[in-house]
Amino acid sequence: MSDNTAYIRMHYQKTWEGQLITQIRLEHVVWGELLWAATLGAAYALIVTLVLAGFTLVGWLDLNWTGALLALPLLFLASLAFATLGLLFTAIVPSIDHMNIPFFLVIMPLGFASSTYFPMESDSPWTLAWLTLNPLHHLAEGTRLVLVNGEISVHLAAAFGLFVLMILILVPIDYRLLRQRVLGEG
């Protein structure tokens, strides 16, 4: 997520200000932040993939590598979607001292209740609704199935759809809120 570094570049380093006095528009700065964060996220996913490949070479794991190659573009999209969420936090927090609040109220619950660390089952309608709407649940389940079994499941399509939906909804909101914050336009 790009919230801390984007906030530092926007508020303390005044990097955005320097860019915006040139022919660059705020939309360019926002997309630059989003694509940079998505590239970092995809690079981290690639590093984990290379570590898993090392474990496979020494015989400690048996994973489906075609599935791993299929998962990497989805992980870039996931990084892009969560970068939009990070820029939303950048736009709304009053100071860097408040940056941990969205992390603890939004990101950690999404992560812990997503089948990433332990399998979650839909025992109640509330849990089923949460799992259906949680893109990290679909990403974790879909990636696990494709890496372990080579199975392309409905979870991958659900994750793709939810990430695209996040991007389509949050990018215009990010533009509007950052335009107000950075340029002072209403």
Buried (B, 14 or more C-beta within 10 A) or exposed (E): BBBBBBBBBBBEEEBBBEBBEEEEEBEEBBBBBBBBBBBBBBEEBBEEBEEBEEEBEEEEBEBBEEBBEBBEEBBBBBBBBBBBBBBBBBBBBEEBEEBEEBBEEEBEEBBEBBBBEEEBEEEEEEEEEBBEEBBBBBBBBBBBBBBEEBBBBEBBEBBBEBBBEBBEEBBEBBBEBBBEBBEEEE
